[in-house]
């Protein structure tokens, strides 16, 4: 069976517009919740993360601050919280740590 995706939460109804300019959707994928951020002001197609389900209970789906905190943890390689999408590829904790160690930098995105 392929990766079955099912949208489980959206922070907005319908489409983004002048009244609702930013938002995110959460899709369930096996062991992860994939969070995709949207904005009318910028192209954020690359702005998505996969958060391990154990770190994002359903009661936190509406908690934008918690989701952003987990996104930062993932992108900064602070623990195995999930994966981030960058430049057309998924990066997990192990890969981020390898890049940071190899180049001796915290901002690994400049090295890939």
C-alpha positions in Angstrom: 0.0 0.0 0.0 1.3 3.4 -0.9 1.7 6.4 1.4 -1.9 7.2 2.0 -2.4 10.8 2.9 -5.5 12.1 4.7 -6.1 15.7 5.6 -7.0 15.8 9.3 -6.9 19.6 10.1 -6.9 23.0 8.4 -6.5 26.3 10.2 -8.7 28.0 7.5 -11.9 27.3 5.6 -11.8 27.2 1.8 -9.0 29.4 0.3 -6.8 32.0 1.8 -7.9 35.6 1.1 -7.7 39.1 2.5 -9.6 38.1 5.7 -7.4 35.0 6.2 -4.0 35.6 4.8 -1.9 32.7 6.4 -2.7 29.2 7.5 -1.7 25.6 7.5 -3.0 22.2 6.9 -2.2 18.9 8.6 -2.2 15.6 6.7 -1.8 12.2 8.3 0.9 10.0 6.8 1.6 6.7 8.7 3.9 7.7 11.7 3.8 11.5 10.9 1.6 14.5 10.6 2.7 16.6 7.6 2.2 20.3 8.2 2.1 22.5 5.2 2.1 26.3 5.7 0.4 28.7 3.3 0.3 32.4 2.7 -1.2 34.9 0.3 2.0 37.1 0.6 4.7 34.7 -0.3 5.4 31.4 -2.0 5.7 28.9 0.9 5.5 25.7 -1.2 8.7 24.6 0.4 7.5 25.4 3.9 6.4 22.0 5.3 7.5 19.6 8.0 6.6 16.1 9.0 6.2 15.8 12.8 6.3 12.5 14.5 2.8 11.8 15.9 4.0 11.2 19.4 5.1 14.9 19.5 2.0 16.4 18.1 -1.2 15.1 19.7 -4.5 16.0 18.0 -5.3 18.4 20.9 -2.4 20.6 19.6 -3.5 20.8 16.0 -4.8 24.4 16.7 -1.7 25.4 18.6 0.2 27.3 16.0 3.0 28.3 18.5 3.6 24.6 19.4 3.7 23.6 15.7 6.2 26.4 14.9 8.3 25.3 18.0 8.5 21.7 16.7 9.3 23.0 13.2 12.2 24.9 14.6 13.4 21.9 16.6 13.4 19.8 13.4 15.1 22.4 11.2 17.8 23.1 13.8 18.5 19.4 14.4 17.6 19.6 18.1 16.1 16.1 18.2 14.5 13.4 16.2 11.1 15.2 16.0 10.5 14.6 12.3 11.6 15.8 8.9 11.7 19.1 7.1 11.3 19.7 3.4 14.1 21.8 1.9 15.1 22.4 -1.7 12.9 19.5 -3.0 14.1 16.9 -0.5 13.1 15.6 3.0 15.8 16.0 5.7 15.6 14.1 9.0 17.5 14.4 12.2 20.4 12.0 11.2 21.0 13.8 7.9 20.9 17.2 9.4 23.4 16.2 12.1 25.7 14.7 9.5 25.7 17.9 7.5 26.2 20.1 10.6 29.1 17.9 11.7 30.7 17.7 8.3 30.7 21.5 7.8 30.9 22.5 11.5 27.9 24.8 11.1 24.5 25.1 12.7 22.7 26.5 9.7 23.0 23.4 7.5 20.8 24.7 4.8 23.6 26.8 3.3 25.7 23.7 2.8 23.3 21.6 0.7 
